[in-house]
Structures are given as C-alpha cells and as structure tokens.
Amino acid sequence: MLEQLQRTVDEWNSRSHLLPFLKKGPMVICIKTEDGVFYIHINNEKVELLLDETIYPINAELQGNKVMLQSLLLGEIKLRQAKASNLILLKSSFRTELYLETMFYLVKPYEQVNDL
C-alpha cells in the first residue's frame, strides 16, 4: 500500500497540468487500511506522503481495505462509486469529496487515460 501511495503522490507532483488543482491547500488526507494509517499533504503546488500525523487538521479520511484503495489510486474505480457501494468510507465535506474525486481521476496511469 505504501508503494502505491508513493507512486500516486509522485504522479501528482510530476504532472504539470495538475498544478492549478494543487494550489488548494493546505489539505491533509488520512488514509486508513489494514496496513496502517497514511497521510497525504497537499500544499503550495506540492504533494507529499507523510507517515505520521502532522499538526495540520485532517480534511478528509478515507478508510477501506487495501485492494479497494489501490483500485481507487489506480483509477480502476471512481471515488463516488466506491463510496456509494460502501467499499470505501469517506469522511469529508462535499466540496472536498469532489476535489478528491477529480484528483484521483486525473492521476490515472497514462495507458488507462489513452483508452478513454
């Protein structure tokens, strides 16, 4: 899980077309799986993976099993779809939920985007 999260964070940082979306911040996303608790910090056009809680308030909490969260990170399942199917629990404001859905969709691996 940690490796997939780091790849997702690296993708967010490497795609210049996402910079306008990364200006929102600071934002902390807490991700809970059976493997542990991880934090993604978005601030000032930069995304980083944190392994411990910071002093920042948590804006969103995603909870689910490792397989479902990896499917979300790989763009195989949409956040709204996973939430509606009770595959992933999301605690956030509606605006944050829409933001996260956009970010997860835009970070899909390029080979999947080309198939659209």
MOHU-V610646 format. One record per residue. N is the residue number from 0. RES is the residue in one small letter. SS is DSSP state (~ for helix, > for strand, _ for the rest). PSI is psi in degrees with one decimal (* if undefined). D_FIRST is the distance of its C-alpha to the first C-alpha in Angstrom with 2 decimals. Layout:
# MOHU-V610646
N:RES:SS:PSI:D_FIRST, N:RES:SS:PSI:D_FIRST
This chain:
# MOHU-V610646
0:m:_:-42.3:0.00, 1:l:~:-41.1:3.79, 2:e:~:-42.5:5.43, 3:q:~:-40.4:5.25, 4:l:~:-42.2:6.19, 5:q:~:-39.2:8.63, 6:r:~:-40.9:9.97, 7:t:~:-45.1:10.67, 8:v:~:-43.7:12.36, 9:d:~:-40.1:14.23, 10:e:~:-44.8:15.39, 11:w:~:-40.8:16.69, 12:n:~:-28.5:18.53, 13:s:~:-15.5:19.96, 14:r:_:105.8:21.47, 15:s:~:-27.9:24.81, 16:h:~:-11.5:25.58, 17:l:~:-8.8:22.98, 18:l:~:-42.9:24.87, 19:p:~:-32.1:27.06, 20:f:~:-25.7:24.16, 21:l:~:-4.7:22.67, 22:k:_:-17.9:26.03, 23:k:_:133.6:25.23, 24:g:_:177.3:24.27, 25:p:_:150.1:23.46, 26:m:>:137.9:20.67, 27:v:>:126.4:17.79, 28:i:>:122.4:15.03, 29:c:>:126.4:13.47, 30:i:>:120.6:10.22, 31:k:>:125.8:10.31, 32:t:>:179.8:8.41, 33:e:_:-17.2:9.54, 34:d:_:-16.7:7.06, 35:g:>:-167.1:8.91, 36:v:>:131.8:10.19, 37:f:>:155.2:9.43, 38:y:>:134.2:12.24, 39:i:>:125.3:13.06, 40:h:>:122.8:16.72, 41:i:>:124.1:18.98, 42:n:>:135.2:22.46, 43:n:_:52.1:25.26, 44:e:_:25.5:23.73, 45:k:>:141.3:20.73, 46:v:>:134.9:17.08, 47:e:>:149.5:15.15, 48:l:>:126.2:11.96, 49:l:>:140.7:13.27, 50:l:_:-3.7:12.07, 51:d:_:158.1:15.23, 52:e:_:138.9:17.41, 53:t:_:-174.8:20.03, 54:i:_:-6.1:23.54, 55:y:_:147.1:22.72, 56:p:_:149.6:22.92, 57:i:_:124.7:19.94, 58:n:_:-26.6:20.80, 59:a:>:143.5:18.20, 60:e:>:119.8:15.96, 61:l:>:130.7:13.44, 62:q:>:134.0:12.76, 63:g:>:179.4:11.72, 64:n:_:160.9:10.03, 65:k:~:-42.1:6.56, 66:v:~:-44.7:8.71, 67:m:~:-41.8:10.68, 68:l:~:-35.7:8.39, 69:q:~:-38.2:7.05, 70:s:~:-38.6:10.84, 71:l:~:-45.9:11.71, 72:l:~:-28.7:9.94, 73:l:_:-2.6:11.63, 74:g:_:15.4:14.81, 75:e:_:-24.5:15.43, 76:i:_:142.6:16.22, 77:k:_:148.5:17.92, 78:l:~:-45.6:17.16, 79:r:~:-40.5:20.73, 80:q:~:-45.0:20.58, 81:a:~:-38.3:17.51, 82:k:~:-45.4:19.22, 83:a:~:-31.4:22.58, 84:s:_:3.5:21.36, 85:n:_:30.2:19.87, 86:l:_:-26.4:16.45, 87:i:>:136.6:15.00, 88:l:>:127.6:16.96, 89:l:>:127.3:17.76, 90:k:>:110.7:20.12, 91:s:>:173.2:21.72, 92:s:_:162.8:24.99, 93:f:~:-39.6:25.81, 94:r:~:-42.8:26.07, 95:t:~:-38.6:22.58, 96:e:~:-44.1:21.28, 97:l:~:-40.9:23.20, 98:y:~:-47.1:21.95, 99:l:~:-39.8:18.25, 100:e:~:-41.3:19.13, 101:t:~:-46.5:20.90, 102:m:~:-44.0:18.23, 103:f:~:-35.5:15.54, 104:y:~:-42.0:18.36, 105:l:~:-11.7:19.55, 106:v:_:8.2:16.36, 107:k:_:144.4:16.30, 108:p:_:142.8:16.49, 109:y:~:-36.2:20.21, 110:e:~:-30.9:21.01, 111:q:~:-34.8:20.18, 112:v:~:-38.6:22.20, 113:n:_:-21.3:25.09, 114:d:_:-9.6:25.35, 115:l:_:*:26.26
